[in-house]
Amino acid sequence: MGALKRFVEKHFEMPTQAIQNDVLTVVGIVQAAPNNPDRLSLTMMNLSGTDMYVSPDTVPSATHGILLQSGGGVISLNAEIDGELVGYEWSVYCTVINEELYVLETEGAG
């Protein structure tokens, strides 16, 4: 076991696993991350040339959501700082079809 793995297990007091999802193609409103009570961290990065909006419910919009700016806008949630928000279902909204969102999760494995 490497030093990083030992550090993470000590920090979270359990084994963890990273989940690297396929790049998500966004058309209108789609689910970016399902509800997951085992999730410890969540990162969403806008890979497209168009702004996107994310929210911890099913109705994100330009007036109801967190802006992920085009070309790399990112939101990163961690259970230690953001509490239960990290485990909520998250949805994303984009006005242009076939734009891309990268989602990376870490969850408890034990």
Gaussian input, Z-matrix of N, CA and C with variables (Angstrom, degrees):
# hf/3-21g

backbone

0 1
 N
 C     1     B1
 C     2     B2     1     A1
 N     3     B3     2     A2     1     D1
 C     4     B4     3     A3     2     D2
 C     5     B5     4     A4     3     D3
 N     6     B6     5     A5     4     D4
 C     7     B7     6     A6     5     D5
 C     8     B8     7     A7     6     D6
 N     9     B9     8     A8     7     D7
 C    10    B10     9     A9     8     D8
 C    11    B11    10    A10     9     D9
 N    12    B12    11    A11    10    D10
 C    13    B13    12    A12    11    D11
 C    14    B14    13    A13    12    D12
 N    15    B15    14    A14    13    D13
 C    16    B16    15    A15    14    D14
 C    17    B17    16    A16    15    D15
 N    18    B18    17    A17    16    D16
 C    19    B19    18    A18    17    D17
 C    20    B20    19    A19    18    D18
 N    21    B21    20    A20    19    D19
 C    22    B22    21    A21    20    D20
 C    23    B23    22    A22    21    D21
 N    24    B24    23    A23    22    D22
 C    25    B25    24    A24    23    D23
 C    26    B26    25    A25    24    D24
 N    27    B27    26    A26    25    D25
 C    28    B28    27    A27    26    D26
 C    29    B29    28    A28    27    D27
 N    30    B30    29    A29    28    D28
 C    31    B31    30    A30    29    D29
 C    32    B32    31    A31    30    D30
 N    33    B33    32    A32    31    D31
 C    34    B34    33    A33    32    D32
 C    35    B35    34    A34    33    D33
 N    36    B36    35    A35    34    D34
 C    37    B37    36    A36    35    D35
 C    38    B38    37    A37    36    D36
 N    39    B39    38    A38    37    D37
 C    40    B40    39    A39    38    D38
 C    41    B41    40    A40    39    D39
 N    42    B42    41    A41    40    D40
 C    43    B43    42    A42    41    D41
 C    44    B44    43    A43    42    D42
 N    45    B45    44    A44    43    D43
 C    46    B46    45    A45    44    D44
 C    47    B47    46    A46    45    D45
 N    48    B48    47    A47    46    D46
 C    49    B49    48    A48    47    D47
 C    50    B50    49    A49    48    D48
 N    51    B51    50    A50    49    D49
 C    52    B52    51    A51    50    D50
 C    53    B53    52    A52    51    D51
 N    54    B54    53    A53    52    D52
 C    55    B55    54    A54    53    D53
 C    56    B56    55    A55    54    D54
 N    57    B57    56    A56    55    D55
 C    58    B58    57    A57    56    D56
 C    59    B59    58    A58    57    D57
 N    60    B60    59    A59    58    D58
 C    61    B61    60    A60    59    D59
 C    62    B62    61    A61    60    D60
 N    63    B63    62    A62    61    D61
 C    64    B64    63    A63    62    D62
 C    65    B65    64    A64    63    D63
 N    66    B66    65    A65    64    D64
 C    67    B67    66    A66    65    D65
 C    68    B68    67    A67    66    D66
 N    69    B69    68    A68    67    D67
 C    70    B70    69    A69    68    D68
 C    71    B71    70    A70    69    D69
 N    72    B72    71    A71    70    D70
 C    73    B73    72    A72    71    D71
 C    74    B74    73    A73    72    D72
 N    75    B75    74    A74    73    D73
 C    76    B76    75    A75    74    D74
 C    77    B77    76    A76    75    D75
 N    78    B78    77    A77    76    D76
 C    79    B79    78    A78    77    D77
 C    80    B80    79    A79    78    D78
 N    81    B81    80    A80    79    D79
 C    82    B82    81    A81    80    D80
 C    83    B83    82    A82    81    D81
 N    84    B84    83    A83    82    D82
 C    85    B85    84    A84    83    D83
 C    86    B86    85    A85    84    D84
 N    87    B87    86    A86    85    D85
 C    88    B88    87    A87    86    D86
 C    89    B89    88    A88    87    D87
 N    90    B90    89    A89    88    D88
 C    91    B91    90    A90    89    D89
 C    92    B92    91    A91    90    D90
 N    93    B93    92    A92    91    D91
 C    94    B94    93    A93    92    D92
 C    95    B95    94    A94    93    D93
 N    96    B96    95    A95    94    D94
 C    97    B97    96    A96    95    D95
 C    98    B98    97    A97    96    D96
 N    99    B99    98    A98    97    D97
 C   100   B100    99    A99    98    D98
 C   101   B101   100   A100    99    D99
 N   102   B102   101   A101   100   D100
 C   103   B103   102   A102   101   D101
 C   104   B104   103   A103   102   D102
 N   105   B105   104   A104   103   D103
 C   106   B106   105   A105   104   D104
 C   107   B107   106   A106   105   D105
 N   108   B108   107   A107   106   D106
 C   109   B109   108   A108   107   D107
 C   110   B110   109   A109   108   D108
 N   111   B111   110   A110   109   D109
 C   112   B112   111   A111   110   D110
 C   113   B113   112   A112   111   D111
 N   114   B114   113   A113   112   D112
 C   115   B115   114   A114   113   D113
 C   116   B116   115   A115   114   D114
 N   117   B117   116   A116   115   D115
 C   118   B118   117   A117   116   D116
 C   119   B119   118   A118   117   D117
 N   120   B120   119   A119   118   D118
 C   121   B121   120   A120   119   D119
 C   122   B122   121   A121   120   D120
 N   123   B123   122   A122   121   D121
 C   124   B124   123   A123   122   D122
 C   125   B125   124   A124   123   D123
 N   126   B126   125   A125   124   D124
 C   127   B127   126   A126   125   D125
 C   128   B128   127   A127   126   D126
 N   129   B129   128   A128   127   D127
 C   130   B130   129   A129   128   D128
 C   131   B131   130   A130   129   D129
 N   132   B132   131   A131   130   D130
 C   133   B133   132   A132   131   D131
 C   134   B134   133   A133   132   D132
 N   135   B135   134   A134   133   D133
 C   136   B136   135   A135   134   D134
 C   137   B137   136   A136   135   D135
 N   138   B138   137   A137   136   D136
 C   139   B139   138   A138   137   D137
 C   140   B140   139   A139   138   D138
 N   141   B141   140   A140   139   D139
 C   142   B142   141   A141   140   D140
 C   143   B143   142   A142   141   D141
 N   144   B144   143   A143   142   D142
 C   145   B145   144   A144   143   D143
 C   146   B146   145   A145   144   D144
 N   147   B147   146   A146   145   D145
 C   148   B148   147   A147   146   D146
 C   149   B149   148   A148   147   D147
 N   150   B150   149   A149   148   D148
 C   151   B151   150   A150   149   D149
 C   152   B152   151   A151   150   D150
 N   153   B153   152   A152   151   D151
 C   154   B154   153   A153   152   D152
 C   155   B155   154   A154   153   D153
 N   156   B156   155   A155   154   D154
 C   157   B157   156   A156   155   D155
 C   158   B158   157   A157   156   D156
 N   159   B159   158   A158   157   D157
 C   160   B160   159   A159   158   D158
 C   161   B161   160   A160   159   D159
 N   162   B162   161   A161   160   D160
 C   163   B163   162   A162   161   D161
 C   164   B164   163   A163   162   D162
 N   165   B165   164   A164   163   D163
 C   166   B166   165   A165   164   D164
 C   167   B167   166   A166   165   D165
 N   168   B168   167   A167   166   D166
 C   169   B169   168   A168   167   D167
 C   170   B170   169   A169   168   D168
 N   171   B171   170   A170   169   D169
 C   172   B172   171   A171   170   D170
 C   173   B173   172   A172   171   D171
 N   174   B174   173   A173   172   D172
 C   175   B175   174   A174   173   D173
 C   176   B176   175   A175   174   D174
 N   177   B177   176   A176   175   D175
 C   178   B178   177   A177   176   D176
 C   179   B179   178   A178   177   D177
 N   180   B180   179   A179   178   D178
 C   181   B181   180   A180   179   D179
 C   182   B182   181   A181   180   D180
 N   183   B183   182   A182   181   D181
 C   184   B184   183   A183   182   D182
 C   185   B185   184   A184   183   D183
 N   186   B186   185   A185   184   D184
 C   187   B187   186   A186   185   D185
 C   188   B188   187   A187   186   D186
 N   189   B189   188   A188   187   D187
 C   190   B190   189   A189   188   D188
 C   191   B191   190   A190   189   D189
 N   192   B192   191   A191   190   D190
 C   193   B193   192   A192   191   D191
 C   194   B194   193   A193   192   D192
 N   195   B195   194   A194   193   D193
 C   196   B196   195   A195   194   D194
 C   197   B197   196   A196   195   D195
 N   198   B198   197   A197   196   D196
 C   199   B199   198   A198   197   D197
 C   200   B200   199   A199   198   D198
 N   201   B201   200   A200   199   D199
 C   202   B202   201   A201   200   D200
 C   203   B203   202   A202   201   D201
 N   204   B204   203   A203   202   D202
 C   205   B205   204   A204   203   D203
 C   206   B206   205   A205   204   D204
 N   207   B207   206   A206   205   D205
 C   208   B208   207   A207   206   D206
 C   209   B209   208   A208   207   D207
 N   210   B210   209   A209   208   D208
 C   211   B211   210   A210   209   D209
 C   212   B212   211   A211   210   D210
 N   213   B213   212   A212   211   D211
 C   214   B214   213   A213   212   D212
 C   215   B215   214   A214   213   D213
 N   216   B216   215   A215   214   D214
 C   217   B217   216   A216   215   D215
 C   218   B218   217   A217   216   D216
 N   219   B219   218   A218   217   D217
 C   220   B220   219   A219   218   D218
 C   221   B221   220   A220   219   D219
 N   222   B222   221   A221   220   D220
 C   223   B223   222   A222   221   D221
 C   224   B224   223   A223   222   D222
 N   225   B225   224   A224   223   D223
 C   226   B226   225   A225   224   D224
 C   227   B227   226   A226   225   D225
 N   228   B228   227   A227   226   D226
 C   229   B229   228   A228   227   D227
 C   230   B230   229   A229   228   D228
 N   231   B231   230   A230   229   D229
 C   232   B232   231   A231   230   D230
 C   233   B233   232   A232   231   D231
 N   234   B234   233   A233   232   D232
 C   235   B235   234   A234   233   D233
 C   236   B236   235   A235   234   D234
 N   237   B237   236   A236   235   D235
 C   238   B238   237   A237   236   D236
 C   239   B239   238   A238   237   D237
 N   240   B240   239   A239   238   D238
 C   241   B241   240   A240   239   D239
 C   242   B242   241   A241   240   D240
 N   243   B243   242   A242   241   D241
 C   244   B244   243   A243   242   D242
 C   245   B245   244   A244   243   D243
 N   246   B246   245   A245   244   D244
 C   247   B247   246   A246   245   D245
 C   248   B248   247   A247   246   D246
 N   249   B249   248   A248   247   D247
 C   250   B250   249   A249   248   D248
 C   251   B251   250   A250   249   D249
 N   252   B252   251   A251   250   D250
 C   253   B253   252   A252   251   D251
 C   254   B254   253   A253   252   D252
 N   255   B255   254   A254   253   D253
 C   256   B256   255   A255   254   D254
 C   257   B257   256   A256   255   D255
 N   258   B258   257   A257   256   D256
 C   259   B259   258   A258   257   D257
 C   260   B260   259   A259   258   D258
 N   261   B261   260   A260   259   D259
 C   262   B262   261   A261   260   D260
 C   263   B263   262   A262   261   D261
 N   264   B264   263   A263   262   D262
 C   265   B265   264   A264   263   D263
 C   266   B266   265   A265   264   D264
 N   267   B267   266   A266   265   D265
 C   268   B268   267   A267   266   D266
 C   269   B269   268   A268   267   D267
 N   270   B270   269   A269   268   D268
 C   271   B271   270   A270   269   D269
 C   272   B272   271   A271   270   D270
 N   273   B273   272   A272   271   D271
 C   274   B274   273   A273   272   D272
 C   275   B275   274   A274   273   D273
 N   276   B276   275   A275   274   D274
 C   277   B277   276   A276   275   D275
 C   278   B278   277   A277   276   D276
 N   279   B279   278   A278   277   D277
 C   280   B280   279   A279   278   D278
 C   281   B281   280   A280   279   D279
 N   282   B282   281   A281   280   D280
 C   283   B283   282   A282   281   D281
 C   284   B284   283   A283   282   D282
 N   285   B285   284   A284   283   D283
 C   286   B286   285   A285   284   D284
 C   287   B287   286   A286   285   D285
 N   288   B288   287   A287   286   D286
 C   289   B289   288   A288   287   D287
 C   290   B290   289   A289   288   D288
 N   291   B291   290   A290   289   D289
 C   292   B292   291   A291   290   D290
 C   293   B293   292   A292   291   D291
 N   294   B294   293   A293   292   D292
 C   295   B295   294   A294   293   D293
 C   296   B296   295   A295   294   D294
 N   297   B297   296   A296   295   D295
 C   298   B298   297   A297   296   D296
 C   299   B299   298   A298   297   D297
 N   300   B300   299   A299   298   D298
 C   301   B301   300   A300   299   D299
 C   302   B302   301   A301   300   D300
 N   303   B303   302   A302   301   D301
 C   304   B304   303   A303   302   D302
 C   305   B305   304   A304   303   D303
 N   306   B306   305   A305   304   D304
 C   307   B307   306   A306   305   D305
 C   308   B308   307   A307   306   D306
 N   309   B309   308   A308   307   D307
 C   310   B310   309   A309   308   D308
 C   311   B311   310   A310   309   D309
 N   312   B312   311   A311   310   D310
 C   313   B313   312   A312   311   D311
 C   314   B314   313   A313   312   D312
 N   315   B315   314   A314   313   D313
 C   316   B316   315   A315   314   D314
 C   317   B317   316   A316   315   D315
 N   318   B318   317   A317   316   D316
 C   319   B319   318   A318   317   D317
 C   320   B320   319   A319   318   D318
 N   321   B321   320   A320   319   D319
 C   322   B322   321   A321   320   D320
 C   323   B323   322   A322   321   D321
 N   324   B324   323   A323   322   D322
 C   325   B325   324   A324   323   D323
 C   326   B326   325   A325   324   D324
 N   327   B327   326   A326   325   D325
 C   328   B328   327   A327   326   D326
 C   329   B329   328   A328   327   D327

   B1=1.4526
   B2=1.5214
   B3=1.3333
   B4=1.4565
   B5=1.5187
   B6=1.3215
   B7=1.4643
   B8=1.5282
   B9=1.3240
   B10=1.4663
   B11=1.5271
   B12=1.3085
   B13=1.4676
   B14=1.5311
   B15=1.3356
   B16=1.4636
   B17=1.5308
   B18=1.3467
   B19=1.4625
   B20=1.5282
   B21=1.3417
   B22=1.4642
   B23=1.5216
   B24=1.3174
   B25=1.4660
   B26=1.5284
   B27=1.3258
   B28=1.4633
   B29=1.5300
   B30=1.3306
   B31=1.4592
   B32=1.5313
   B33=1.3290
   B34=1.4610
   B35=1.5303
   B36=1.3293
   B37=1.4583
   B38=1.5203
   B39=1.3296
   B40=1.4665
   B41=1.5278
   B42=1.3106
   B43=1.4663
   B44=1.5357
   B45=1.3116
   B46=1.4633
   B47=1.5219
   B48=1.3243
   B49=1.4619
   B50=1.5184
   B51=1.3136
   B52=1.4639
   B53=1.5192
   B54=1.3147
   B55=1.4585
   B56=1.5208
   B57=1.3182
   B58=1.4554
   B59=1.5228
   B60=1.3193
   B61=1.4567
   B62=1.5251
   B63=1.3392
   B64=1.4585
   B65=1.5270
   B66=1.3142
   B67=1.4650
   B68=1.5289
   B69=1.3229
   B70=1.4594
   B71=1.5214
   B72=1.3229
   B73=1.4605
   B74=1.5211
   B75=1.3285
   B76=1.4634
   B77=1.5183
   B78=1.3264
   B79=1.4586
   B80=1.5171
   B81=1.3333
   B82=1.4618
   B83=1.5169
   B84=1.3362
   B85=1.4687
   B86=1.5236
   B87=1.3193
   B88=1.4579
   B89=1.5274
   B90=1.3167
   B91=1.4582
   B92=1.5250
   B93=1.3257
   B94=1.4614
   B95=1.5217
   B96=1.3352
   B97=1.4672
   B98=1.5244
   B99=1.3369
   B100=1.4632
   B101=1.5163
   B102=1.3243
   B103=1.4526
   B104=1.5270
   B105=1.3340
   B106=1.4592
   B107=1.5289
   B108=1.3377
   B109=1.4630
   B110=1.5286
   B111=1.3324
   B112=1.4660
   B113=1.5300
   B114=1.3361
   B115=1.4657
   B116=1.5239
   B117=1.3301
   B118=1.4626
   B119=1.5179
   B120=1.3257
   B121=1.4633
   B122=1.5200
   B123=1.3175
   B124=1.4565
   B125=1.5223
   B126=1.3221
   B127=1.4574
   B128=1.5214
   B129=1.3341
   B130=1.4636
   B131=1.5213
   B132=1.3476
   B133=1.4587
   B134=1.5263
   B135=1.3212
   B136=1.4615
   B137=1.5253
   B138=1.3280
   B139=1.4611
   B140=1.5206
   B141=1.3165
   B142=1.4669
   B143=1.5288
   B144=1.3064
   B145=1.4565
   B146=1.5146
   B147=1.3280
   B148=1.4585
   B149=1.5278
   B150=1.3264
   B151=1.4548
   B152=1.5303
   B153=1.3367
   B154=1.4563
   B155=1.5170
   B156=1.3289
   B157=1.4619
   B158=1.5225
   B159=1.3295
   B160=1.4597
   B161=1.5177
   B162=1.3365
   B163=1.4661
   B164=1.5257
   B165=1.3449
   B166=1.4609
   B167=1.5255
   B168=1.3111
   B169=1.4633
   B170=1.5280
   B171=1.3010
   B172=1.4685
   B173=1.5230
   B174=1.3408
   B175=1.4724
   B176=1.5308
   B177=1.3231
   B178=1.4638
   B179=1.5248
   B180=1.3256
   B181=1.4629
   B182=1.5268
   B183=1.3143
   B184=1.4614
   B185=1.5283
   B186=1.3333
   B187=1.4668
   B188=1.5284
   B189=1.3197
   B190=1.4643
   B191=1.5340
   B192=1.3005
   B193=1.4586
   B194=1.5166
   B195=1.3110
   B196=1.4584
   B197=1.5209
   B198=1.3226
   B199=1.4609
   B200=1.5243
   B201=1.3306
   B202=1.4620
   B203=1.5250
   B204=1.3115
   B205=1.4575
   B206=1.5199
   B207=1.3254
   B208=1.4541
   B209=1.5247
   B210=1.3047
   B211=1.4575
   B212=1.5132
   B213=1.3327
   B214=1.4607
   B215=1.5063
   B216=1.3335
   B217=1.4563
   B218=1.5191
   B219=1.3225
   B220=1.4595
   B221=1.5255
   B222=1.3275
   B223=1.4514
   B224=1.5178
   B225=1.3103
   B226=1.4596
   B227=1.5222
   B228=1.3209
   B229=1.4553
   B230=1.5235
   B231=1.3347
   B232=1.4515
   B233=1.5208
   B234=1.3173
   B235=1.4655
   B236=1.5203
   B237=1.3233
   B238=1.4529
   B239=1.5300
   B240=1.3123
   B241=1.4663
   B242=1.5283
   B243=1.3289
   B244=1.4612
   B245=1.5257
   B246=1.3167
   B247=1.4554
   B248=1.5154
   B249=1.3248
   B250=1.4603
   B251=1.5216
   B252=1.3288
   B253=1.4736
   B254=1.5205
   B255=1.3307
   B256=1.4606
   B257=1.5271
   B258=1.3220
   B259=1.4587
   B260=1.5128
   B261=1.3339
   B262=1.4586
   B263=1.5262
   B264=1.3285
   B265=1.4592
   B266=1.5282
   B267=1.3227
   B268=1.4590
   B269=1.5195
   B270=1.3311
   B271=1.4583
   B272=1.5228
   B273=1.3217
   B274=1.4659
   B275=1.5269
   B276=1.3354
   B277=1.4659
   B278=1.5198
   B279=1.3234
   B280=1.4694
   B281=1.5188
   B282=1.3285
   B283=1.4627
   B284=1.5220
   B285=1.3158
   B286=1.4673
   B287=1.5266
   B288=1.3306
   B289=1.4603
   B290=1.5248
   B291=1.3200
   B292=1.4647
   B293=1.5192
   B294=1.3215
   B295=1.4587
   B296=1.5270
   B297=1.3490
   B298=1.4536
   B299=1.5240
   B300=1.3380
   B301=1.4491
   B302=1.5266
   B303=1.3227
   B304=1.4628
   B305=1.5266
   B306=1.3246
   B307=1.4613
   B308=1.5352
   B309=1.3166
   B310=1.4625
   B311=1.5209
   B312=1.3363
   B313=1.4563
   B314=1.5231
   B315=1.3101
   B316=1.4649
   B317=1.5174
   B318=1.3154
   B319=1.4600
   B320=1.5199
   B321=1.3313
   B322=1.4554
   B323=1.5126
   B324=1.3239
   B325=1.4589
   B326=1.5299
   B327=1.3169
   B328=1.4559
   B329=1.4864
   A1=108.07
   A2=117.22
   A3=121.75
   A4=112.47
   A5=114.76
   A6=121.34
   A7=111.84
   A8=116.98
   A9=120.00
   A10=110.49
   A11=117.68
   A12=121.57
   A13=110.83
   A14=117.48
   A15=120.96
   A16=110.79
   A17=116.63
   A18=120.99
   A19=111.05
   A20=116.78
   A21=121.15
   A22=110.57
   A23=117.74
   A24=119.98
   A25=111.37
   A26=116.95
   A27=120.15
   A28=110.34
   A29=117.02
   A30=121.81
   A31=111.31
   A32=116.54
   A33=120.83
   A34=112.90
   A35=117.13
   A36=123.15
   A37=113.12
   A38=116.19
   A39=122.88
   A40=108.94
   A41=117.38
   A42=119.72
   A43=109.58
   A44=117.17
   A45=122.20
   A46=109.70
   A47=115.27
   A48=120.56
   A49=109.17
   A50=115.46
   A51=121.04
   A52=108.26
   A53=115.60
   A54=121.75
   A55=107.33
   A56=115.53
   A57=121.25
   A58=107.43
   A59=115.90
   A60=121.31
   A61=110.55
   A62=116.07
   A63=120.15
   A64=108.67
   A65=116.78
   A66=120.14
   A67=107.53
   A68=115.81
   A69=122.61
   A70=110.37
   A71=117.02
   A72=121.41
   A73=108.06
   A74=115.63
   A75=121.52
   A76=110.31
   A77=115.45
   A78=123.58
   A79=106.59
   A80=118.23
   A81=121.30
   A82=110.39
   A83=117.54
   A84=122.90
   A85=108.66
   A86=116.77
   A87=122.04
   A88=109.80
   A89=115.32
   A90=120.76
   A91=108.55
   A92=116.28
   A93=121.01
   A94=110.98
   A95=116.85
   A96=121.91
   A97=108.06
   A98=117.88
   A99=120.03
   A100=111.17
   A101=115.95
   A102=121.18
   A103=107.53
   A104=117.45
   A105=120.70
   A106=109.22
   A107=118.35
   A108=120.96
   A109=113.36
   A110=118.34
   A111=121.65
   A112=112.72
   A113=117.27
   A114=121.05
   A115=110.31
   A116=116.47
   A117=122.69
   A118=112.39
   A119=117.00
   A120=120.45
   A121=109.07
   A122=115.34
   A123=122.56
   A124=108.09
   A125=116.01
   A126=121.54
   A127=108.33
   A128=116.44
   A129=122.11
   A130=108.19
   A131=116.39
   A132=121.52
   A133=110.26
   A134=115.15
   A135=122.08
   A136=109.17
   A137=116.81
   A138=121.84
   A139=112.86
   A140=116.96
   A141=121.19
   A142=112.70
   A143=114.63
   A144=122.07
   A145=112.96
   A146=117.06
   A147=123.01
   A148=109.29
   A149=117.89
   A150=121.05
   A151=110.69
   A152=115.97
   A153=122.91
   A154=108.34
   A155=115.46
   A156=122.13
   A157=108.46
   A158=116.63
   A159=121.13
   A160=109.41
   A161=115.41
   A162=119.90
   A163=109.19
   A164=115.85
   A165=120.11
   A166=112.11
   A167=115.89
   A168=123.29
   A169=107.06
   A170=117.48
   A171=120.30
   A172=114.35
   A173=118.03
   A174=119.74
   A175=113.04
   A176=119.39
   A177=118.02
   A178=110.75
   A179=114.97
   A180=121.17
   A181=107.46
   A182=116.22
   A183=120.67
   A184=111.83
   A185=117.41
   A186=120.80
   A187=112.28
   A188=116.69
   A189=121.25
   A190=108.47
   A191=114.83
   A192=118.29
   A193=111.49
   A194=114.76
   A195=122.40
   A196=107.49
   A197=116.54
   A198=122.17
   A199=111.01
   A200=115.37
   A201=122.19
   A202=105.50
   A203=116.36
   A204=119.90
   A205=111.53
   A206=115.08
   A207=120.90
   A208=110.76
   A209=115.41
   A210=120.80
   A211=115.47
   A212=118.46
   A213=119.42
   A214=116.75
   A215=118.75
   A216=119.71
   A217=109.73
   A218=116.61
   A219=119.75
   A220=111.43
   A221=115.35
   A222=122.48
   A223=106.07
   A224=115.21
   A225=120.46
   A226=107.90
   A227=115.93
   A228=122.55
   A229=109.29
   A230=116.15
   A231=122.29
   A232=107.83
   A233=117.41
   A234=121.58
   A235=112.43
   A236=117.54
   A237=121.00
   A238=112.11
   A239=116.79
   A240=121.69
   A241=111.96
   A242=116.27
   A243=121.13
   A244=114.11
   A245=117.15
   A246=120.68
   A247=112.74
   A248=115.53
   A249=121.34
   A250=114.16
   A251=118.08
   A252=120.26
   A253=112.79
   A254=116.10
   A255=119.93
   A256=111.72
   A257=117.81
   A258=121.02
   A259=115.02
   A260=118.00
   A261=121.52
   A262=111.75
   A263=115.40
   A264=121.04
   A265=107.76
   A266=117.38
   A267=122.17
   A268=109.29
   A269=116.04
   A270=122.34
   A271=109.15
   A272=115.21
   A273=121.62
   A274=108.95
   A275=114.94
   A276=121.95
   A277=109.54
   A278=115.52
   A279=121.66
   A280=108.30
   A281=117.08
   A282=121.30
   A283=112.91
   A284=117.42
   A285=121.69
   A286=108.41
   A287=117.03
   A288=119.41
   A289=111.90
   A290=113.93
   A291=123.69
   A292=114.38
   A293=116.55
   A294=120.71
   A295=108.01
   A296=117.69
   A297=120.03
   A298=113.41
   A299=114.38
   A300=123.38
   A301=108.01
   A302=116.52
   A303=122.37
   A304=108.29
   A305=116.90
   A306=122.04
   A307=108.77
   A308=115.94
   A309=122.57
   A310=107.95
   A311=116.50
   A312=121.90
   A313=110.17
   A314=115.58
   A315=122.10
   A316=106.39
   A317=115.38
   A318=118.10
   A319=110.07
   A320=114.40
   A321=120.13
   A322=109.61
   A323=115.39
   A324=120.51
   A325=111.84
   A326=116.09
   A327=116.81
   A328=114.13
   D1=132.05
   D2=-179.64
   D3=-80.06
   D4=168.31
   D5=-178.72
   D6=-61.37
   D7=-40.38
   D8=-179.83
   D9=-63.34
   D10=-45.72
   D11=179.41
   D12=-59.94
   D13=-43.44
   D14=178.57
   D15=-63.08
   D16=-41.77
   D17=179.13
   D18=-61.08
   D19=-48.21
   D20=-177.74
   D21=-64.37
   D22=-43.79
   D23=179.37
   D24=-63.77
   D25=-38.12
   D26=177.60
   D27=-67.26
   D28=-42.77
   D29=-178.67
   D30=-61.79
   D31=-49.17
   D32=-177.21
   D33=-89.99
   D34=-6.12
   D35=-179.45
   D36=59.23
   D37=32.27
   D38=177.14
   D39=-169.79
   D40=159.42
   D41=172.84
   D42=-66.54
   D43=151.05
   D44=178.23
   D45=-130.13
   D46=166.45
   D47=173.11
   D48=-142.87
   D49=138.33
   D50=176.03
   D51=-86.07
   D52=139.80
   D53=178.24
   D54=-120.76
   D55=109.44
   D56=179.14
   D57=-99.69
   D58=102.67
   D59=-178.01
   D60=-76.27
   D61=159.81
   D62=171.72
   D63=-61.87
   D64=151.90
   D65=175.82
   D66=-60.19
   D67=130.01
   D68=-176.75
   D69=-88.28
   D70=127.91
   D71=174.14
   D72=-89.73
   D73=122.12
   D74=-173.99
   D75=-100.15
   D76=129.94
   D77=174.01
   D78=-135.07
   D79=106.36
   D80=-177.39
   D81=70.21
   D82=-121.41
   D83=178.17
   D84=-110.44
   D85=126.71
   D86=175.98
   D87=-137.38
   D88=158.84
   D89=176.22
   D90=-75.59
   D91=123.77
   D92=178.49
   D93=-90.48
   D94=-34.89
   D95=179.58
   D96=-152.18
   D97=128.89
   D98=179.20
   D99=-73.42
   D100=164.94
   D101=173.10
   D102=-58.68
   D103=129.85
   D104=-178.17
   D105=-148.90
   D106=100.73
   D107=-178.63
   D108=-69.82
   D109=-8.21
   D110=177.17
   D111=-95.27
   D112=-4.66
   D113=-177.80
   D114=-72.68
   D115=132.54
   D116=179.22
   D117=-106.91
   D118=-26.45
   D119=175.77
   D120=-149.98
   D121=153.42
   D122=-178.65
   D123=-146.06
   D124=129.05
   D125=175.84
   D126=-127.10
   D127=131.59
   D128=176.44
   D129=-126.35
   D130=127.41
   D131=-177.73
   D132=-125.51
   D133=129.71
   D134=178.13
   D135=-80.44
   D136=113.44
   D137=179.94
   D138=-94.52
   D139=0.15
   D140=-171.90
   D141=-94.57
   D142=178.89
   D143=176.54
   D144=-96.88
   D145=13.44
   D146=-178.34
   D147=-128.73
   D148=141.66
   D149=176.66
   D150=-62.07
   D151=146.86
   D152=174.70
   D153=-128.07
   D154=162.25
   D155=178.71
   D156=-131.35
   D157=133.66
   D158=178.15
   D159=-119.55
   D160=150.27
   D161=176.49
   D162=-151.63
   D163=154.97
   D164=-179.98
   D165=-84.37
   D166=45.98
   D167=175.23
   D168=-158.24
   D169=-168.08
   D170=-173.82
   D171=-102.31
   D172=11.99
   D173=-176.12
   D174=-129.64
   D175=49.64
   D176=177.54
   D177=-67.57
   D178=150.08
   D179=176.78
   D180=-158.12
   D181=179.10
   D182=178.91
   D183=-66.21
   D184=-18.76
   D185=178.40
   D186=-110.92
   D187=2.42
   D188=-178.94
   D189=-145.53
   D190=78.40
   D191=179.49
   D192=169.08
   D193=174.42
   D194=178.08
   D195=-99.56
   D196=126.55
   D197=-177.02
   D198=-70.99
   D199=128.11
   D200=167.45
   D201=-111.88
   D202=103.35
   D203=-175.77
   D204=-63.93
   D205=153.59
   D206=179.41
   D207=-60.07
   D208=153.60
   D209=174.36
   D210=70.82
   D211=32.04
   D212=174.06
   D213=122.87
   D214=7.80
   D215=175.26
   D216=-57.82
   D217=139.32
   D218=-172.69
   D219=-139.68
   D220=149.34
   D221=168.87
   D222=-127.94
   D223=136.93
   D224=179.65
   D225=-132.22
   D226=124.38
   D227=-179.62
   D228=-115.36
   D229=143.19
   D230=-179.41
   D231=-136.64
   D232=134.95
   D233=-176.49
   D234=-57.27
   D235=-35.52
   D236=-178.48
   D237=-63.99
   D238=-35.66
   D239=-176.91
   D240=-98.36
   D241=-42.68
   D242=-171.49
   D243=-99.84
   D244=-0.23
   D245=176.92
   D246=59.99
   D247=-139.02
   D248=-174.02
   D249=-68.31
   D250=-17.45
   D251=178.92
   D252=-52.59
   D253=-34.18
   D254=-176.70
   D255=-63.58
   D256=-26.99
   D257=-178.55
   D258=-91.06
   D259=-7.49
   D260=-178.75
   D261=-66.31
   D262=161.32
   D263=167.99
   D264=-70.56
   D265=134.13
   D266=178.46
   D267=-120.05
   D268=135.92
   D269=178.15
   D270=-118.74
   D271=157.61
   D272=-179.20
   D273=-128.83
   D274=146.63
   D275=179.20
   D276=-127.93
   D277=136.15
   D278=176.12
   D279=-144.90
   D280=139.53
   D281=-177.17
   D282=-82.13
   D283=-16.73
   D284=-178.46
   D285=-108.11
   D286=135.98
   D287=-177.35
   D288=-76.40
   D289=154.82
   D290=174.58
   D291=62.56
   D292=35.89
   D293=172.16
   D294=-92.46
   D295=162.98
   D296=-169.15
   D297=-118.90
   D298=139.76
   D299=178.42
   D300=-127.86
   D301=131.88
   D302=177.93
   D303=-101.00
   D304=130.60
   D305=-177.80
   D306=-125.36
   D307=128.15
   D308=178.27
   D309=-128.72
   D310=132.50
   D311=-177.89
   D312=-127.08
   D313=153.20
   D314=168.44
   D315=-126.30
   D316=130.40
   D317=179.74
   D318=-132.82
   D319=160.74
   D320=177.28
   D321=-69.14
   D322=137.25
   D323=-177.98
   D324=-110.44
   D325=8.17
   D326=-175.95
   D327=-129.80

